[in-house]
Amino acid sequence: MTYLCRDCFDTWDDAALARCPGCGSRRTVGHVELERLGVAHLDCDAFYAAIEIRDNPALAEKPLIVGGGKRGVVSTCCYQARKFGVRSAMPMFRARALCPQANVVFPDHAKYTREAKRIRAILDSYTPAIEPLSIDEAFIDLRGTEAVHGQAPAVTLAVIARRIEDDIGITVSIGLSYNKFLAKIASELDKPRGFAVIGEGEARQFLADKPVSLIFGVGKVTRARLERDGFRTIGALATVPKAELVRRYGKFGHRLAALARGEDARAVEPDRDSKGLSAETTFDEDIAAFDRLRTVLWDLSEKVAGRLKRANYAGRVVVLKLKTARFKLLTRRRTLAEPTQWADAIFRTAEQLLEREAKGTRFRLIGVGVADVVAADSVRELSLLDPKATRRAEVEQAIDRVRGKFGFAAIGKGRGLARPKRPGPGKSGRQRA
């Protein structure tokens, strides 16, 4: 058994020592495979809330919820608030009812993005094998870095966690294993500020009594089907031959058979393309008017385009998201001839989709995004099929340059303002672009 001190990074083998022999810390982790494992999942602890508390320590005095408006949802919350049942994606009115004493802070996504980039820079200094999953979590493959850093991957992970605490001012939890599936599970075992290990020798026993929902890809519908078939635990799946699971569940049976046995051949993919970028807003009051929805849609299209440009991405599929006053979710998609990163192209496509739905229905939420995202350098800059595309792109580039110097609010396009009502039958009039 090898032990590691997470404060001074000393290692030792004597199980009789409850404290670190070097610094006396009790923050230690021990495992028989500690020096051989190198695939990890790093997850920031309540990321948005942690950043807000770091910047305003007075917020730590009460539970904290990061979210927006009466009609919005919880972006995240601190662990104090979670004790009252508050959870991410919960409607704000429900969160306030569960924890009325909580401080509520509107999310500052620009700030969170800056801090996420600082964290990524720390990770990059130790290995290029980093696969981001979201703004606050990533897989890390440190196998083969022992010679470079002069220490086992477990020690390097403890160093990384400490650097993030010292440099960024927040804590992270780490799961260490021999594959991505188990590393992700391990990172949830000891939150917050945790460090948990699942070795190959214990994987089957560890998974045996866990619910099938722990397998990624098993949602409510699949879980219900598995349970109807008698598979409530992962261990139950592991007793069935792979061929039988494939016969029952098709291609998904391959995944079930492998993961139930602790097998996951997926590599950490540092160059994985982003699958999509989006922006949405929930209204304080339901909106039915097309012109009002259209104005908000333009603002969201600009936000998505800005993120695409900063990340040097382009998207081929435009996605419109609407939620009715009765909470019915509508998603409409359209594939473009070529990937784009221009707000004008995103907006024009989403506007056409919106016109089909805005027939008097009242909506509480609208969102727009792009999917099938690729590196912008791999596609043509402008579409030759649209003779006006060049001019529109030049205008947008000019706006980007002005905003780069004077800020986002310095300039905008006319469609960012509410349009006059569309003329009725027998009336004439021109609409602004």
N, C-alpha and C positions, 0 to 999 in steps of 0.2 A: 504494500500500500504506500503510495506517494502522497504527501501532503504539501499544500501550497498556502503561503500567507498572502492574502490579497492586499495587505498594506505595505509590507517591505519586500515581497516577492521571493522570500527565502523558501527553500524546499527541504523536506526531511522525510525520513522513513519510519520514525519511532511512533507507533500508535499510542504509546503511553503519554505522549505530550499533548495536553489539551490546548495549550497556547503555543504561539510561535516562539521557538527558542531564540529567535533573533530580536524581536521587538515586543514580545508578550501579547500580541494581538490575538483575539479570539475569532477574528474574521478569516477563517481557514476553510479550505476545501480539500477533501481527500478521496482518492479513487485508485483502484488497482491498475486502471488503464490511463491514468492521468497524463502520463508522458507520451502516450502513443496516439492520442486523439487530436484531430486538427480541423474539423469542420464545426463552425460555430454559427449561432444566430445571436445577433446583438439587437436589443430592443430598448429604446429610451423609455424611461419610466414616466408615464403621464406627460408626454413631451410638452404639449402646449401649456399645460398648467404649470409644469416645472419651470419653464422659461418665464412665465408671468410672476411666479413667486420669487424667482431669482432677481427679477428686476424691481419687485416691490415686496420685500419680506413681510410687510404687514398683512399681505393676503394669506399668509400661512396660519394666521390666528383662527380662521374659520374655514370650513370646507369651501373649495373653489370649483366653480363650473365655468368652462370656457364655451361660449355659445352665443347665438344672436337672436334677439327679439322674442316677442311673445309667441310667434309662429315658427320660429327656427328650431334647430335641433342642437343637441349637445355635441360639440366637437370632441371634447375630452373633459375629464374631471380628475381632481386629485384623489388619492386613496382614501382620505377622510370622507369625501362625498360618496365614494363607492360603498362605504359601509351603510349608507342610507338607501342603497338600491339604485343610485344614479349610474347610468351607463352611457357610453358613446352612442350617438345616433338616436337617443331618446328625445321625444318632443320636449321643448323647453318648459311648456306648461306642466308636464308631468314631472320633470326634474325639480322644478320649483315647489311643487306640491310635496314631493318626497323629502326635500331638504330646503325648507324656506329660509333657514338661517345662512345659507351659502352666499358667498360673494360670487357675483357673475361678471365676467369680463368678455367683451366682444373679441373674437379672434383677430390677431394681427398676422396674417399669412406671410406678408413680406418679411417680418422679423423672424418667423419660424424658418422660412426658407434660408435666410442668411445664416442662422445658427446650424441648420442642417448641413450647409456647405462647409462650415468650419469643422463639424464632426467628420464629414467625409474626407476632408484634408488630413485629419489625424489618421484615419484608417488607411488612406493612400500611402502614408509614410511607412507603413509596415508590410503591406502586400497589395498587389494590383488585383488580386482575386476577390473582388467585392461585388456582390449582386444585390443592389437595392431592391427592397420590396415596397417601400413607401418612404415618406419623408423622414420617418423616425425608426426604421428597422432595416437590417440587411443581413445577408448571409456572408460569411467570411471563410475563406479556405487558407489556412496557415500551414498546411502540410508541405514539407520541403523547405520551410523557412528557418529550421533549427540552426543550420550552419550560418545563415546570414545574421540572425539575432543572437546566436550563442545561447539559446534557451528553448525549452519546449514550447509549443503553441499555447498551452494553458498559461504559462507565465506571461507570454506576450499579450494574451487577452486581458490578464489582470493589469498589466501596464497600461494597455489601451483604456480600460475602464477608469483607471486612476487619472490618466491624462484628461479624459473628458470631464471628470469631476473638477479637476484643477483649472483647466483652460476654459471650459464652457459653463461650469457651475451647475450641472445637473447630473443625475445618476442614470446608470444603465443596468440592465440585467442581461446576463450571458448564459446561453445554453451551449454546451460542448458535447459533441458526439462524433460518430464516424460517418454520418450522412445528414442531409438537410432535414429530412422528415423528423428524425429524433432530436436534432439540434433545436428545431423550432419548438418542439414539445418541451424540451428541457428548459428553455428560456422562460417558460411560464411557471416553473415549479417553485421558484424562490424569489418572487417579486415582493417589493422593489429592492434594488441594489443587490440583486442575487447573482449567484454563480452555481449552476447545477450541471451535473455530468450524467450522461447515460452511456454506458459502455456496451460493446458488442456482446460480451458474455452474459449480460443481464437483460438485454433488449426484449427477448421473447417473454420472459417472466414479468417484466415491467408492463408490457402491453396487454398481458393476458386478461386483466379485469377492467381494462379501460373501455369506455363506450365506443361504438363504431363511429360516432360523430367526430371523434378525434382524428380520423383519417381525412386529409384534405380532399375536397370534392364530394364529401358525403354531407349533403344538406338535409333539410327537413323531409323532403320527399323520398330521397334515397334511404335515409335512416329508417323511415317508416316501412319501406319495402323490405329492407334487411331484417328489421325486427319481426315483421310478419313471417319472414322465412326462417325465423329462429336464431338470427344472428344479432344478439344484443351487445356482445363484447367482441373486442378484436381477437381475443383468444379463441372464441368460437369460430371465427373465420379461418384462423390459422390451422385448425384441425381438418379443414376441407381441402381435398386435392385441387390444385390450380385449374385443372381441366374442368372440374365441376363448376367452379366459380365463373369461368369463361362461358360455359354453356348457359348458365343462369343469367349472367349480367353482361355478356358480350365483351367488348374491349375493356370496359371498366373492370371486369373481373381480373384482368392481368394486374392492374394496380392494387386491387383489394388483396390478391394473393401475396404480392410482394411486400406491401407495407405491413400486412398482418404478421409477417415473419421478420419485420425489422429491416427489410431490404429496400434500398432506394438508390438507384443508379444515376440519378440526376446530378450533373456537375454544377458547381457554382459558376454562373455565367456572367463574367464582368461586363461583357458587351451586349447584354440582352437589351433589345429594342424596347422602348416604352410602349405599352399597349394602348395608352390613351391619355388625353388630357381634357379636363372639363372644368366648367365653372357654373354655379347655380345660385339662385337666391330664393328665399321664402318670403312672401309678401306679408305685411302686417294685416292687410285686408285682401280678400279674394278679388281678383281682377278678371273681367271678361272682355274689356275693350281691346280690340286688335292693336290699335295705335299705341296704347300704353304698354302692351306686351312687347310690341315691336321695338320700342325705345329701350326697354330693359334688355332685350335680346341683343341689340347692338353693343351695349356696354359689356355684356358677357362675352360676346364674340371678340371684342378688343382684348379682354383679359386673357382669353385662351390663345389668341394670336401672339400676345406679348410673351407668354410662357413658351410657346413653340419657338419663337425667334431667339429667346435667351438660351434655350437648350439646343438650338440648331436642329429642330425637328420639323417635319411636315406630316400632315395626316391625309389619308385618302378617303376616309369615311366621316361625314358630318352627322352628329347625333343630336336630336332635339329631345329634351326630357320635359314632361309636363306632369303635374299632379293636380287633380281636380279638387274642388272643395270637399268632395266626399272621399278623398284620399285614394282615388283610383290613379295608378301610375301609368302614363302613356309614354312610350319610347318610339321615336321615328328616326329612321336612318336613310341616308342617301350616299351612294358611292360616287366620287368625283372621277373625271377622266384622268386627272393627275393629282398627286398629293399637293397640299397647299399649306402655307403658314400665314396667309393673308387674312386679316379680319374681314375685309370686304367679301372675299369668296366664301368664308365660313358663314357670314351673316346672310348673304343672298340665298344660299342653299337652305339654311335653317328657316329663313323667312318664308320660303315657299312651303316648307313642311308645316310651319305655324299657321299659314293661311287656311290649310285644310282642316285644322282642328279648332281654330278660334271662330266658332259659329254661335257664340252666345254662351258657351260653357264658361263657368267661373273657375279660375285656377288659383291655387294657393302657392304654387312653386313653378319656376321655369328654369331650365338649364340648357346649356349647349356644350358640345365637346367634339373632339375628333378621335377617331380610332384608326387602327391599321397605321400606326405611326412609324416613320422611317427617318433616317438621317437626311436633313435637307440637302446636303451636298450630293446625294445620290439621285436627285430628281432635277428636271429642268426648272429654271427659275420662273418662266412664264409660259402660259398656254398659248400656242399659236392658233388654237381654234377660236379664241376670243380676241377680236381686234382691239377691244377696249381694255384688255387685261394689262397691257404695258402702262397705259396712262394711269389706271387705278393703282397699280403697284408703285409707280413713281410718286403719286400723291401720298400714299401710305408711308413710303420711305421718308418723304419730307417731314411728315408729321412725327415719325419716330425720331428723326434728328432733332427737331425742336424740343420734343419731350425729353430727349437725352440730356439736353442742356438746361432746360428750365422746369422740368417736372411734368408729370402726366397731365395735370389740369391746365397746362399752358395753352393747349390747342386741341380742337376736336373737329369732327365732321358734323354736318348739318343733321344727319340722321340720329345723332345723339340727343336731339331735342324731340319732343313730342310733335308728331305731324298733325296738321289740321285734319278734321274729319273728312273721310272720303266722300266725294260728291255723290248725291243720290241720283236716281233716274231723271234724265232731262236736264241735269246741271253739267256745267263744264268746269274744268279746273285741272291744274297740273300738281302732281305730288313731288315733293323733294326726294332726291335719291338718298 
